[in-house]
């Protein structure tokens, strides 16, 4: 009979401005440390101007296209933004976060992340300046 386990850990990602930063290996390390073989992991970012995505991790041009899409979808120079206290990327960064996610849930099978062949977990930084982004990881299962 297997017993239920719960494990929580956290880590930080230093970004260098707008873009995507892969965190798959760090999440996988936390899953291994949890000793959970069947269950799920939730990854949560504690910010409103950065987000999490599961995205293509084999061809970097897919991420380049994603970045360009969001630049066009939510440009910094929109004249109707009121919330600009921290600069022209302030409001667009919040909107981009809302359009993506602040958490991702991934199944765990045989003690490993059950991601698809070309999937990776990324912090999606929406601000131009460098930031340190805090993430919390919760692993549950048996």
LINZI-V176684 format. One record per residue. N is the residue number from 0. PSI is psi in whole degrees, 0 to 359 (NA if undefined). Layout:
N PSI
N PSI
This chain:
0 129
1 154
2 151
3 137
4 148
5 135
6 132
7 139
8 170
9 161
10 168
11 150
12 126
13 118
14 164
15 32
16 188
17 139
18 186
19 140
20 115
21 134
22 11
23 313
24 321
25 319
26 318
27 322
28 317
29 320
30 315
31 318
32 337
33 339
34 21
35 129
36 333
37 124
38 220
39 156
40 136
41 129
42 129
43 133
44 133
45 51
46 160
47 5
48 18
49 160
50 182
51 144
52 152
53 125
54 169
55 127
56 7
57 317
58 110
59 338
60 334
61 321
62 324
63 315
64 321
65 313
66 314
67 320
68 314
69 328
70 320
71 324
72 319
73 77
74 155
75 342
76 20
77 126
78 355
79 358
80 133
81 321
82 86
83 22
84 328
85 15
86 175
87 344
88 2
89 295
90 315
91 326
92 322
93 319
94 319
95 323
96 316
97 326
98 347
99 232
100 157
101 354
102 156
103 141
104 126
105 132
106 153
107 126
108 132
109 35
110 11
111 155
112 132
113 53
114 154
115 169
116 317
117 18
118 140
119 161
120 131
121 143
122 130
123 100
124 128
125 357
126 152
127 326
128 161
129 144
130 158
131 118
132 130
133 133
134 144
135 136
136 127
137 124
138 128
139 147
140 206
141 NA
